[in-house]
Amino acid sequence: MSIFETGLAPSPVNHVALSPLSFIERTASVYGEYPAVIHGAVRRNWQQTYERCRRLAGALNGRGIGKGDTVAVMLPNIPAMLEAHFAVPMIGAVLNTLNVRLDAPAIAFMLEHGEARVLITDREFHGVICEALSLLSNPPLVVDVDDPEYGEGQALSNLDYEAFLAEGDPQFAWQWPEDEWQAIALNYTSGTTGNPKGVIYHHRGAYLNSLGNQMTWAMGNHPVYLWTLPMFHCNGWCFPWTVTALAGTHVFLRRVDPEKILTLINQHQVSHLCGAPIVLNALVNLPDSAKVVFDHPVNAMVAGAAPPAKVIGAVEEMGIKITHVYGLTEVYGPVTVCAWHAQWDERPLDERAKIKSRQGVRYPTLEGLMVADPQTMEPVPCDEISVGEIFMRGNTVMKGYLKNPDATREAFRGGWFHTGDLAVRHPDGYVEIKDRLKDIIISGGENISTIEVEDVLYRHPAVLEAAVVARPDEKWGETPCAFITLKADCQDTREAEIIRFCREHLAGFKLPKTVVFSELPKTSTGKIQKYVLRGWAKAL
């Protein structure tokens, strides 16, 4: 033992479990009178919000909920969702945020698999929740949220959320986690094949990724954050905790409405918002009469598929500064960022937009990022050409999958988390995703990136949304099939015109051989459901 270890064991004085629970206690004590919540006509400060969280924790505790119990919530972006992010872990319980667009069998599976003892649910989801509960042999205690911004719907339970809070003490003595490895949240993957997998987060990871958000975005104190991102998705990318740590203001939005987004940004001087590319696309494609150019700094963090360069450029012309990030449910949301360099500001808009579409480099809070051959685990060269799978490791990787040791083992094979995303690395080390491992098209032995083809399609003036998938082909094995939603005033656009446009920008073997004009199926977070489109393409 070295001299630096002798007699210097960690103690409660100098070694405390990391937890985002500390954020709200500090913010309420230092900035208690600062605004915390804006939701329609509702306004609450941080002292009031902290007391409500403690009430909810006390009420749950009074009903026998404690360490290791699961509390599920089926809520849109409303204050009760923020309160649950603190109240549930305050008693050592685990928060399971349910995807509000799922069907009853999927919800029933998650409630049963996660062993939920309590379900807090909004009246908007009365039908699907009633059906899901009917499928359970041992349904949880149900708490009904009557949100004034919804203002309709039938109660799901005799136990009203506000009445439930009244059971709790605003000074409830909540408990710090005994160990930072203790679970804080349970998030289910989309489950495109088979049952979804339950991803487990711990207090340490939630704490660190919350700080990583702030460091990456340089958010500063008291940001005004607009909830365009679903809070159920990766716990809102950890932003319920990030914004709270910074004594910011949470501006809630039950559902994405492009015109309302612009109104709220102006009305409340919103400084930050997050979302999938579809949110930006919706803003860009508003009628000119509805668009505005903001006169205060507005920052948008976008993840998901790489936004087309055209969309990034158009959003920045509105005065919104884009930060592109990348992550997955298994890593607490975003963990890489296209870290910006000041000298890039001098480049033309199109060139800047192309750089911003890269997924970039790791967060300061992610310890390892590698693009490598998925079989040999050998890193690929930084040549913009060699494709490999993205691998990650660090404190913001999940604990593992709930009750699924085989899937956990496979995901962590070789000492790295396997993302399933294919990418190249640029000479500066920046990662650029080329496709999902399952989405890459192999046509006549040639690999075709669907993202590359989609980027070209988005440049066509008639295209509102586009997605490309593989269509089986007897001769080539697979060929690109493009699904396109046209802009309202361009409905007479034809397949031949789209293919002719692509021919001007792509090698012949990469051209879509089929073009289908249709609305595109999407997940609740705005991601296009390519597995659905692959089924459509196969059936053509």
ChimeraX attribute file (.defattr): number of C-alpha atoms within 10 A of each C-alpha:
attribute: neighborCount
match mode: 1-to-1
recipient: residues
	/A:1	5
	/A:2	5
	/A:3	7
	/A:4	8
	/A:5	9
	/A:6	8
	/A:7	7
	/A:8	8
	/A:9	9
	/A:10	10
	/A:11	8
	/A:12	7
	/A:13	6
	/A:14	7
	/A:15	9
	/A:16	14
	/A:17	16
	/A:18	19
	/A:19	23
	/A:20	27
	/A:21	23
	/A:22	15
	/A:23	18
	/A:24	24
	/A:25	17
	/A:26	16
	/A:27	21
	/A:28	22
	/A:29	12
	/A:30	13
	/A:31	18
	/A:32	19
	/A:33	14
	/A:34	17
	/A:35	20
	/A:36	27
	/A:37	23
	/A:38	20
	/A:39	18
	/A:40	13
	/A:41	7
	/A:42	10
	/A:43	13
	/A:44	18
	/A:45	18
	/A:46	26
	/A:47	20
	/A:48	18
	/A:49	23
	/A:50	24
	/A:51	21
	/A:52	24
	/A:53	28
	/A:54	26
	/A:55	25
	/A:56	30
	/A:57	32
	/A:58	28
	/A:59	21
	/A:60	22
	/A:61	22
	/A:62	12
	/A:63	12
	/A:64	11
	/A:65	20
	/A:66	19
	/A:67	20
	/A:68	15
	/A:69	20
	/A:70	26
	/A:71	28
	/A:72	27
	/A:73	25
	/A:74	22
	/A:75	25
	/A:76	25
	/A:77	23
	/A:78	23
	/A:79	21
	/A:80	23
	/A:81	21
	/A:82	22
	/A:83	20
	/A:84	23
	/A:85	25
	/A:86	25
	/A:87	29
	/A:88	30
	/A:89	30
	/A:90	26
	/A:91	24
	/A:92	24
	/A:93	24
	/A:94	28
	/A:95	27
	/A:96	29
	/A:97	27
	/A:98	25
	/A:99	24
	/A:100	21
	/A:101	13
	/A:102	14
	/A:103	14
	/A:104	18
	/A:105	17
	/A:106	17
	/A:107	22
	/A:108	21
	/A:109	16
	/A:110	23
	/A:111	26
	/A:112	18
	/A:113	14
	/A:114	21
	/A:115	16
	/A:116	21
	/A:117	19
	/A:118	20
	/A:119	22
	/A:120	24
	/A:121	27
	/A:122	26
	/A:123	21
	/A:124	22
	/A:125	18
	/A:126	17
	/A:127	14
	/A:128	18
	/A:129	24
	/A:130	12
	/A:131	15
	/A:132	20
	/A:133	19
	/A:134	14
	/A:135	16
	/A:136	14
	/A:137	8
	/A:138	13
	/A:139	18
	/A:140	19
	/A:141	14
	/A:142	21
	/A:143	22
	/A:144	22
	/A:145	23
	/A:146	20
	/A:147	20
	/A:148	11
	/A:149	13
	/A:150	11
	/A:151	9
	/A:152	11
	/A:153	14
	/A:154	13
	/A:155	18
	/A:156	22
	/A:157	16
	/A:158	10
	/A:159	15
	/A:160	17
	/A:161	20
	/A:162	16
	/A:163	13
	/A:164	17
	/A:165	20
	/A:166	15
	/A:167	17
	/A:168	21
	/A:169	17
	/A:170	19
	/A:171	13
	/A:172	17
	/A:173	13
	/A:174	18
	/A:175	13
	/A:176	17
	/A:177	22
	/A:178	11
	/A:179	14
	/A:180	18
	/A:181	16
	/A:182	22
	/A:183	24
	/A:184	29
	/A:185	26
	/A:186	27
	/A:187	27
	/A:188	24
	/A:189	18
	/A:190	17
	/A:191	11
	/A:192	11
	/A:193	7
	/A:194	7
	/A:195	13
	/A:196	17
	/A:197	22
	/A:198	24
	/A:199	25
	/A:200	25
	/A:201	29
	/A:202	24
	/A:203	22
	/A:204	21
	/A:205	28
	/A:206	31
	/A:207	24
	/A:208	21
	/A:209	29
	/A:210	24
	/A:211	23
	/A:212	23
	/A:213	25
	/A:214	17
	/A:215	14
	/A:216	19
	/A:217	16
	/A:218	9
	/A:219	18
	/A:220	12
	/A:221	13
	/A:222	18
	/A:223	18
	/A:224	25
	/A:225	26
	/A:226	24
	/A:227	25
	/A:228	24
	/A:229	26
	/A:230	25
	/A:231	25
	/A:232	23
	/A:233	22
	/A:234	25
	/A:235	27
	/A:236	23
	/A:237	27
	/A:238	25
	/A:239	26
	/A:240	23
	/A:241	27
	/A:242	24
	/A:243	27
	/A:244	27
	/A:245	24
	/A:246	20
	/A:247	27
	/A:248	24
	/A:249	24
	/A:250	26
	/A:251	24
	/A:252	22
	/A:253	23
	/A:254	17
	/A:255	14
	/A:256	17
	/A:257	14
	/A:258	19
	/A:259	14
	/A:260	12
	/A:261	20
	/A:262	17
	/A:263	15
	/A:264	15
	/A:265	20
	/A:266	17
	/A:267	9
	/A:268	14
	/A:269	18
	/A:270	23
	/A:271	20
	/A:272	22
	/A:273	22
	/A:274	24
	/A:275	21
	/A:276	20
	/A:277	22
	/A:278	21
	/A:279	19
	/A:280	21
	/A:281	20
	/A:282	16
	/A:283	21
	/A:284	22
	/A:285	17
	/A:286	13
	/A:287	9
	/A:288	8
	/A:289	6
	/A:290	12
	/A:291	15
	/A:292	15
	/A:293	13
	/A:294	15
	/A:295	11
	/A:296	13
	/A:297	12
	/A:298	21
	/A:299	20
	/A:300	21
	/A:301	22
	/A:302	26
	/A:303	24
	/A:304	20
	/A:305	21
	/A:306	26
	/A:307	26
	/A:308	22
	/A:309	21
	/A:310	19
	/A:311	23
	/A:312	28
	/A:313	22
	/A:314	19
	/A:315	19
	/A:316	18
	/A:317	15
	/A:318	16
	/A:319	16
	/A:320	24
	/A:321	17
	/A:322	22
	/A:323	21
	/A:324	28
	/A:325	27
	/A:326	24
	/A:327	20
	/A:328	17
	/A:329	21
	/A:330	26
	/A:331	27
	/A:332	28
	/A:333	23
	/A:334	26
	/A:335	28
	/A:336	25
	/A:337	27
	/A:338	23
	/A:339	19
	/A:340	14
	/A:341	7
	/A:342	6
	/A:343	7
	/A:344	13
	/A:345	11
	/A:346	9
	/A:347	10
	/A:348	9
	/A:349	18
	/A:350	14
	/A:351	14
	/A:352	17
	/A:353	21
	/A:354	16
	/A:355	19
	/A:356	25
	/A:357	24
	/A:358	26
	/A:359	27
	/A:360	25
	/A:361	22
	/A:362	25
	/A:363	24
	/A:364	17
	/A:365	20
	/A:366	21
	/A:367	14
	/A:368	15
	/A:369	19
	/A:370	23
	/A:371	26
	/A:372	22
	/A:373	17
	/A:374	17
	/A:375	9
	/A:376	8
	/A:377	16
	/A:378	12
	/A:379	18
	/A:380	19
	/A:381	17
	/A:382	17
	/A:383	13
	/A:384	17
	/A:385	12
	/A:386	16
	/A:387	23
	/A:388	26
	/A:389	25
	/A:390	26
	/A:391	24
	/A:392	22
	/A:393	18
	/A:394	15
	/A:395	18
	/A:396	28
	/A:397	27
	/A:398	22
	/A:399	18
	/A:400	19
	/A:401	23
	/A:402	17
	/A:403	13
	/A:404	12
	/A:405	11
	/A:406	9
	/A:407	14
	/A:408	18
	/A:409	14
	/A:410	12
	/A:411	19
	/A:412	17
	/A:413	11
	/A:414	13
	/A:415	12
	/A:416	19
	/A:417	24
	/A:418	18
	/A:419	18
	/A:420	17
	/A:421	18
	/A:422	25
	/A:423	28
	/A:424	25
	/A:425	27
	/A:426	17
	/A:427	11
	/A:428	11
	/A:429	16
	/A:430	21
	/A:431	27
	/A:432	23
	/A:433	24
	/A:434	23
	/A:435	22
	/A:436	18
	/A:437	16
	/A:438	12
	/A:439	21
	/A:440	20
	/A:441	25
	/A:442	16
	/A:443	20
	/A:444	13
	/A:445	10
	/A:446	12
	/A:447	13
	/A:448	22
	/A:449	22
	/A:450	23
	/A:451	23
	/A:452	17
	/A:453	22
	/A:454	23
	/A:455	18
	/A:456	19
	/A:457	27
	/A:458	20
	/A:459	16
	/A:460	15
	/A:461	10
	/A:462	19
	/A:463	19
	/A:464	21
	/A:465	21
	/A:466	23
	/A:467	22
	/A:468	28
	/A:469	29
	/A:470	26
	/A:471	25
	/A:472	19
	/A:473	13
	/A:474	7
	/A:475	9
	/A:476	14
	/A:477	14
	/A:478	20
	/A:479	25
	/A:480	28
	/A:481	25
	/A:482	27
	/A:483	25
	/A:484	24
	/A:485	18
	/A:486	20
	/A:487	15
	/A:488	11
	/A:489	8
	/A:490	13
	/A:491	12
	/A:492	10
	/A:493	14
	/A:494	12
	/A:495	16
	/A:496	11
	/A:497	11
	/A:498	20
	/A:499	18
	/A:500	12
	/A:501	15
	/A:502	21
	/A:503	16
	/A:504	11
	/A:505	13
	/A:506	15
	/A:507	9
	/A:508	11
	/A:509	16
	/A:510	21
	/A:511	22
	/A:512	27
	/A:513	15
	/A:514	18
	/A:515	18
	/A:516	16
	/A:517	17
	/A:518	12
	/A:519	13
	/A:520	17
	/A:521	14
	/A:522	13
	/A:523	13
	/A:524	16
	/A:525	20
	/A:526	17
	/A:527	16
	/A:528	19
	/A:529	14
	/A:530	21
	/A:531	15
	/A:532	14
	/A:533	21
	/A:534	17
	/A:535	13
	/A:536	15
	/A:537	21
	/A:538	13
	/A:539	9
	/A:540	9
